[in-house]
Structures are given as structure tokens and as C-alpha cells.
Amino acid sequence: MLRWLTAGESHGPALIAVIDGVPAGLRIESDDFVRALARRRLGYGRGARQSFEKDVVRIVGGVRHGMSTGAPIAIEIANSEWPKWEVVMSSDPVAPDLLLIDAGTGDEREIARNKKLTRPRPGHADLPGMLSYGCDDARPILERASARETAARVALGCVAEAILDQVAGIRLVSHVVQVGTQIATDPHLPTPDDEGALNESRMRTLDTELDQRFVDVVDETKRAGDTIGGVVEVIAWNVPIGLGTHVNAQRRLDTKVAAALMSIQSVKGVEIGDGFAQAALRGSVAHDEIVKGDDGHLRRTSNRAGGIEGGTSNGQPIVARAAFKPISTVPRALRSVDLATGEESVGLHQRSDTCQVVPGAVIAQAELALVLADVLDGHAGGMSVEEMRRNLGAYIASIQERA
């Protein structure tokens, strides 16, 4: 069983990602994490933070000479802006007078950074977090609720993708299929070989005309002092039949996928395959018929189920989508109440992205990879990559004649 955990705050000294249960003999090195995190910083409509904050990666444990040892893998992602936040985000107590001066730059914004945040943003964790955790300041809430935490998830997903590829040849890719009201109509699914082209695209799509329409929506939104959301799609190729189970609700593959994608900040909807469209279809056309191919193997006539039936992978590509709401830090601030005074006010505003769907696709890919690596481990687990390959090979050989 794989277990993983992240720690750290948005403006703290570093984010920490730990994953346990990784088999020994996995090829993984620092540059793999650097490339994955670089993809997370891409995308049109990102805020100023992406231009100056760098992800400084350090593998703390679990890897030696580019190979996993079987011990928990720990990754540190340092915050290059930490010196500006060292006082306000100090783990140890600080003298009250230090919160009344700037950070040595003479910039008044440094003073404002130290003040309590008492005007919760609608749509964010601020209000429920402050009330449930007994805080008179939103800072402890927003620092952990921030999507900056997803950098650690992407690092974890990098490990998961290495397991999937090196054990089973499973590879993933993600793209953007909707921004605002602009929706992709091309049913073509990208493959992992399209990763380079997707990284070059401003809005992570292979459709150049759609890319421009997405950019236009983002520009219009930014001019209006607003934010905009969208939908991303993740595809996992070469997933064998039988990952997941029908016997336990919590262990169903679709349960795990939905929970993982819904856990991403700003995600408010998850769809597997043609989930919502299937609701309008009759059963005679909603399902993927099973036929015998010319080679004698079973195949499907379609993939409306998105590669999962009855909580179990069915051998088709797994296709999942996540719907991102607009970011709640809206430049044109929404109405709120100042909890310090009880007076009506507007929600606090800090710099933010206009549109987060491009990094959202990369984060969703990491989450799907973690789920699939976990269920693969449950089906073909072993202490080493080589043992997992043997176990998986024996399983696949046992079903090939029947399928």
C-alpha cells in the first residue's frame, strides 16, 4: 500500500512531500521533480508569483544514486521568497514589535504582510477555517489551504508516474478542455507523446484555434478584474484490466479517482468518461459494447465508461475530468464582513492567477497517477520494481487467454 502526506505552508520555508511504500529499484532523480514542477508553473493567466518564485528541489531520503531504496521518499521544495516571510511565518514566537516594521526593504507592503487578515474571502476556506479552528486571523488558514500546496502533490505524482511506467508501462497525459464557456469539441485524446506540444501551448491544448479562444477568455476576464475557471481532462494509457474492485465501496477505483480529483483546491466537479452525458442517454447506447476483434481478443466499440466499470479498470484508457471553479481571490473583491469589527467590508485580496486550469491539469494528472500507483501496488505489490513486474506479468498471463 502506498501512503503519502504533504506538509508546509504557502509562504513557509518549504513544502515537504513524503511517500511510503515505494518499491526499491525505481529510477528517480532530482531532475524528474524539477521537470514536473516546471510544468506546474506553465500556463497563460498565471499570476506574478510564477515569474519570481522558483521551486528548489531536494530529495531528503529514500533515494540513493538515482534509485529508490524502499524507504519512504521525502522531497523538500524550498520557498525562494522565504526571507520576505521569515518574521510573519516564523514557527517560533516573535517579538510583537517585529510585526510593526518592514522586512528591511522599506516597502510598506512588507508591513501590511504582518497584519492580521480578518476579512474572509467568499469561496475560500477563510471563514469556516477561522471559525472551526478558533483563529482570529485568516493567515493560518489560507497558508495551508493555498493551492501552493499542490507543488508537493505534483512531486508525489512524479514518483507515482515512475512506478506506473517502470512496472506496468502505464503513462499519463493531461490537457485543458474548457475555459469559461469555450469548450473543446474535438474528441481526439492526446497521448503521452504529445506532452512536449502541450507544454508549448499557452493553454495546454493541441488545438491552436481553441488555444487562442481560451487566451481571449482569460484576457477578457483579466481586463474585467475577475477570475475564470474551466475543465481539465486526464488520460491514463495502457492500464490493465482489473485494477480496483467491486467488493468494497472505499476500494473502488472510481471512488478513489473521484475523491483524489475533488481534493484539489478549486475543484467542484468530477466526471469519469462521459459520466454526465450518459445521464441523458438510453442504456442501449450508453454502454461500451464488447466484441471479438480480428485477432481474437476482446475489445470495446467505445469508451463512454472512461475505462472503469463496476469500480474496476476495464482495459480501456482511463479518462477523468475535473471542473475548476474561478479562483476565490477576486481582484474585484466580493462582499464580506470584517470579523475583527463586525462591519460589512470586502474580502481580502492578495495576488492570484486569473485562470488556474493549466496547472490544474498537471495537478490532476499527479492525483490520478497516485491513485493508479496505489491500486497497482494492491494488485501486484512487491518489495522491488522487479518483483512487482513479475507479479503483474503473472496476473496478465493468467487473463490473456480469457480476454
C-alpha positions, 0 to 999 in steps of 0.5 A: 500500500502506498501512503503519502502526506504533504506538509508546509505552508504557502509562504513557509520555508518549504513544502515537504512531500513524503511517500511510503511504500515505494518499491526499491529499484525505481529510477528517480532523480532530482531532475524528474521533480524539477521537470514536473514542477516546471510544468506546474508553473506553465500556463497563460493567466498565471499570476506574478508569483510564477515569474519570481518564485522558483521551486528548489528541489531536494530529495531528503531520503529514500533515494540513493544514486538515482534509485529508490531504496524502499524507504519512504521518499521525502522531497523538500521544495524550498520557498525562494521568497522565504526571507520576505516571510521569515518574521510573519511565518516564523514557527517560533514566537516573535517579538510583537514589535517585529510585526510593526516594521518592514522586512528591511526593504522599506516597502510598506507592503512588507508591513501590511504582510504582518497584519492580521487578515480578518476579512474572509474571502467568499469561496475560500476556506477563510471563514469556516477555517477561522471559525472551526479552528478558533483563529482570529486571523485568516493567515493560518488558514489560507497558508495551508489551504493555498493551492501552493500546496499542490507543488508537493502533490505534483512531486508525489505524482512524479514518483507515482508516474515512475512506478506506473511506467517502470512496472506496468508501462502505464503513462499519463497525459493531461490537457485543458478542455474548457475555459469559461464557456469555450469548450473543446469539441474535438474528441481526439485524446492526446497521448503521452507523446504529445506532452512536449506540444502541450507544454508549448501551448499557452493553454495546454491544448493541441488545438491552436484555434481553441488555444487562442479562444481560451487566451481571449477568455482569460484576457477578457476576464483579466481586463474585467478584474475577475477570475475564470475557471474551466475543465481539465481532462486526464488520460491514463494509457495502457492500464490493465484490466482489473485494477480496483474492485467491486467488493468494497465501496472505499476500494473502488477505483472510481471512488478513489479517482473521484475523491483524489480529483475533488481534493484539489483546491478549486475543484467542484466537479468530477466526471469519469468518461462521459459520466454526465452525458450518459445521464441523458442517454438510453442504456442501449447506447450508453454502454461500451459494447464488447466484441471479438476483434480480428485477432481474437481478443476482446475489445470495446466499440467505445469508451463512454465508461472512461475505462472503469466499470463496476469500480474496476479498470476495464482495459480501456484508457482511463479518462477523468475530468475535473471542473475548476471553479474561478479562483476565490481571490477576486481582484474585484473583491466580493462582499464580506464582513470584517470579523475583527469589527463586525462591519460589512467590508470586502474580502481580502485580496492578495495576488492570484492567477486569473485562470488556474486550469493549466496547472490544474491539469498537471495537478490532476494528472499527479492525483490520478497517477497516485491513485493508479500507483496505489491500486497497482501496488494492491494488485501486484505489490512487491518489495522491488520494481522487479518483483512487482513486474513479475507479479503483474506479468503473472496476473496478465498471463493468467487473463490473456487467454480469457480476454 
